[in-house]
Amino acid sequence: MKRPKRKTVNSGQYLLFEDLIVDVVKIEEDMKEEQPSLLQKYPTKYTPNSNVGLDTNKIYCGDTVETMKKINEESIDLILTSPPYLASIRQDNHKYPGAKDQIKDNQSVDDYLEWIVENFKQYERILKKDGVIVFNFSYTTFNPSLPYFLINEVFKHTDFRVYDTFAWKKKSAMPVSGHPNRVTRIVEMVYIFAKTPYFKANKTVSSVSRTGQKYYNNYYNFIEARNNDGKVEGHEATFSTDFASFFIDLYSKENEVVLDNFSGTGTTPYASSKMNRQYIGIDLVEKFCDYARKRISKIYKEEGISH
Ligand SMILES: C[S@@+](CC[C@H](N)C(=O)[O-])C[C@H]1O[C@@H](n2cnc3c(N)ncnc32)[C@H](O)[C@@H]1O
């Protein structure tokens, strides 16, 4: 099978950490081509910061579990995140070439699942009773059953249950051309976890019967959204602002607190700021944290809002 050639810098097979090109302007140009409408639905203003153990409206550079331990019990309204997919079993499939030494995206399945459960135990502690986790997770050709093992471990070790599953159809996908029987993964799954069936959502009412029974507008468990907001060298696993804004709009209200404990390039914090929510972003890699901070402060600079 002929593999696509990877970009080579400094004679290494991968981009070196120092070689990351942080190009916020490029990303914003890409975004201009197709402005996500939901970003305009809410006023851009600086959302007041509340202390939920950690100050909101900040990106914290550190380990996910250790940082979440500092967040107060039942203080988070929405968790919108996408963890590393354990995709780097082969060295030539690294999703974080800019942070290859830091991100262990090639650990054993057992260690990985144990780590995911540790994250969910923190979610169980910090999420409000009626809060929601929007968990984007997919599979590789090497381990297609992993999502089911992951969900089973979460069910075994926490009270979370899955109340909806969305299919996210991306604009493009790498063709799976070297397999006689496996198909190209143009769709990823998004699992809606909550503590109870009474979690909150912003479905709008279409009519109310004489007896007071409410009927809601139709919402599908399907979203079509761009893969990402443009290429960020060194990070090959980002999602897009139109993806994030769809879930922020459905599962949170203005001023509420949105957490992304794997915030990467800051897509969730960026969309949350634009949509007048408070955010907490956590990522292990300083370079990605810096990128996210720059991206967000640009919003306020452009709007002339002090923060
Ligand atoms: C799938 S990416 C998320 C990308 C993000 N949604 C975006 O749009 O940029 C997963 C992120 O998890 C981060 N990560 C991996 N291990 C971590 C850890 N132990 N603590 C915090 N972040 C970690 C990686 O640096 C990476 O940015």
The ligand as a Tripos MOL2 file, in Angstrom:
@<TRIPOS>MOLECULE
LIG
   27    29     1     0     0
SMALL
NO_CHARGES

@<TRIPOS>ATOM
      1 C1         -8.3290   15.1580   20.1140 C.3       1 LIG1
      2 S1         -7.3090   16.4390   20.7250 S.3       1 LIG1
      3 C2         -8.4660   17.7080   21.1100 C.3       1 LIG1
      4 C3         -8.4360   18.8370   20.1090 C.3       1 LIG1
      5 C4         -9.3980   19.9690   20.3730 C.3       1 LIG1
      6 N1        -10.7810   19.5270   20.3580 N.3       1 LIG1
      7 C5         -9.2190   21.0610   19.3110 C.2       1 LIG1
      8 O1        -10.1810   21.3820   18.5900 O.co2     1 LIG1
      9 O2         -8.0860   21.5700   19.1730 O.co2     1 LIG1
     10 C6         -6.8100   15.8650   22.3100 C.3       1 LIG1
     11 C7         -5.9520   16.8170   23.1180 C.3       1 LIG1
     12 O3         -5.6580   16.1830   24.3610 O.3       1 LIG1
     13 C8         -4.4290   16.7110   24.8290 C.3       1 LIG1
     14 N2         -3.9290   15.8060   25.8850 N.ar      1 LIG1
     15 C9         -3.3950   14.5730   25.7600 C.ar      1 LIG1
     16 N3         -3.0660   14.0510   26.9600 N.ar      1 LIG1
     17 C10        -3.4220   14.9890   27.8780 C.ar      1 LIG1
     18 C11        -3.3560   15.0570   29.2990 C.ar      1 LIG1
     19 N4         -2.8450   14.0450   30.0210 N.pl3     1 LIG1
     20 N5         -3.8300   16.1500   29.9110 N.ar      1 LIG1
     21 C12        -4.3370   17.2010   29.1830 C.ar      1 LIG1
     22 N6         -4.4280   17.1960   27.8340 N.ar      1 LIG1
     23 C13        -3.9750   16.1110   27.1980 C.ar      1 LIG1
     24 C14        -3.5810   16.7810   23.5640 C.3       1 LIG1
     25 O4         -2.5310   17.7140   23.6830 O.3       1 LIG1
     26 C15        -4.6060   17.1820   22.5090 C.3       1 LIG1
     27 O5         -4.5520   18.5720   22.2460 O.3       1 LIG1
@<TRIPOS>BOND
     1     1     2 1
     2     2     3 1
     3     2    10 1
     4     3     4 1
     5     4     5 1
     6     5     6 1
     7     5     7 1
     8     7     8 2
     9     7     9 1
    10    10    11 1
    11    11    12 1
    12    11    26 1
    13    12    13 1
    14    13    14 1
    15    13    24 1
    16    14    15 ar
    17    14    23 ar
    18    15    16 ar
    19    16    17 ar
    20    17    18 ar
    21    17    23 ar
    22    18    19 1
    23    18    20 ar
    24    20    21 ar
    25    21    22 ar
    26    22    23 ar
    27    24    25 1
    28    24    26 1
    29    26    27 1
@<TRIPOS>SUBSTRUCTURE
     1 LIG1         1 GROUP 0 **** ****
